[in-house]
Amino acid sequence: MVTIKDVARHANVSITTVSRVLNDTEHAVSPETKERVLTAIQELGFYPNAMARGLHLNKTKTIGLIIQDITNPYYPSIVRGVEDSAQALGYTVILANAYRSRERTTKYLNVFREKRVDGIIFTGGGVVKDAVEEKFFEHTHISTVVIGKSCNAKLPSVQVNNVQASREACEYLIKLGHRKIVTITGPADSTTSIDRLEGYYQALKQQGIEPQDDWIIQGNFEFESGYTAVQKFPAIGKGEITAVFAHNDMMAIGAMKAIQEKGFRVPEDIAVIGFDNIPLTSFVTPGLSTVTVPVYDLGRTAMKILSDLLSGHEVSRITTLPTKLTLRQSC
């Protein structure tokens, strides 16, 4: 392996001069000397040791990103937003897929610490709650930003108002005349799902509707759980359940498929509305009405906040981005 010493010898300069050229320091290096060093680097095929440079500068220009489920179409847009912003700011992203597993999360946190990442971005406040229980942040002091509602008040977050957005979605269903509305939730410990369920309750109770226990069906944010949730529905049809509010689009699409297989029509027999506005929502039949979340901007904004933290700037504890109701043919 070619070393910095080899480059210095080939260019007939000191190791310090090569280091100054590589790190583009403020120390003056003549254009002729710089050109000689760069030519030596090219001729020898030298690649700087990023880890060694990071140890020397006490920063690696890398950040760790933990997402919950790479198979969920919601997350790639977040990743793209983080990566686009990171590249513009000169950072490299290490991606970790936790699958909502505490064990995997702990493993990745340790990897990030070993890799000496400059900062971490989490998706999902529940993951941060587990990390806090491991006292990870107290031990490492790594700058961290949460995408979603953070369980740790010390960590800045970028999020949407899930309570308000889900309330508005359910209010829309009620305005259409629906009084018996089932909701398919995410995991019980998901801060996102907890807030979306609260919005559901608020919308119904404001209209004097008392939700029944069998109107609340727990899923796990995946297509299959939306599909199987329909098997637990009270009777569908006139005088019975006429609408579904799913806590994400994947479960909404799964529910629509099961409803249609049972011989019911969407939206004539039962209306369906989802949350997130993943790309698939405009391609299913009927098109799925949903709450649009600015997913790409969540990732991009989280990276900008993390960059500000790493630069020593003050940042807001909570940054809230707007949502909007996108209406298609499923309601």
Secondary structure, DSSP 8 states (H G I E B T S, - for coil): ---HHHHHHHHTS-HHHHHHHHHT-SS---HHHHHHHHHHHHHHT----HHHHHHHHT--SEEEEEES-TTSTHHHHHHHHHHHHHHHTT-EEEEEE-TT-HHHHHHHHHHHHHTT-SEEEEE-HHHHHHHHHTTHHHHH--EEEEES--S-TTS-EEEE-HHHHHHHHHHHHHHTT---EEEEE--TT-HHHHHHHHHHHHHHHHTT----GGGEEE--SSHHHHHHHGGG---BSTTSB-EEEESSHHHHHHHHHHHHHTT--TTTT-EEEEEE--GGGGTSSS--EEEE--HHHHHHHHHHHHHHHHTT----SEEEE--EEE--TT-
